[in-house]
């Protein structure tokens, strides 16, 4: 049995503990870039815990152990373990169940979207088994705006809610640009350290989403860097989700890299139909009605 002083000591230690410095907190930031971030403490927010008022202990009613740790402490621990990327604002909070199949115009497109949605839900359901095998998903279609990124982020949200895993998200172009930004001609030690930190963060995430792989300009440096990162995740059995405008066999990478991507993912074909414009028109129509004051 823990005494009240022991309980409060452990809670106070958690409350005062500062997150350790990591690649996401020390990397140089630039406006509009997509980076990994560490969330703030729940107690920093306006909403306090209704049970303990952010004291993190509540009466237990027992004689020998009158206090117990509030459930909000475990929620805070989960938040501290979370490493989620800054996804586009329009995609935050999306759920798999909200993936709207009616936006697709043709029966063929709706069937492909239905299959993709079903596979996404079942991937979340079977994630522990997939994770043991290091298996992710490869969402692809030739048409930009077909919903690939939206569903990929929805999968990440579901995995975080269900399993509290650390997740990373970054477009491939943003990742490569961020790595290049670590170059420092005047100090090779600074360059090596910051580049190593960034790559380590991407390789270590329990799940990482590479958005729009294949849109980057192919060079020897790009090939070498992507091979290093993807091969590292493959050998560590780290599940990875890719979105792309082409199938794996049509990527402009060398065969050894394409084979690794194919090995670590399950292909999920998407409709060759854009729903981005449909969503835009729907949003504009709703706002137009409000602005005109039409009920």
Secondary structure, 3 states (H helix, E strand, C coil): CCCHHHHHHHHHHHHHCCCCCCHHHHCCCCCCCCCEECCCCHHHCCCCCCCCCCCCEEECCCCCCCEEECHHHHHHHHHHHCCEECCCHHHCCCCHHHCCHHHCCCHHHHHHHHHHHHHHHHHHHCHHHHHHHCCEEEEECCCCCCCHHHHHHHHHHHHHHHHCCCEEEEEHHHHHHHHHHCCCCCCHHHHHHHHHHHHHHHHHCCEEEEECCCCCCCCHHHHHHHHHHHHHHHHCCCEEEEEECCCHHHCCCCHHHHHHHHHCEEEEECCCCCCHHHHHHHHHHHHHHHHHCCC
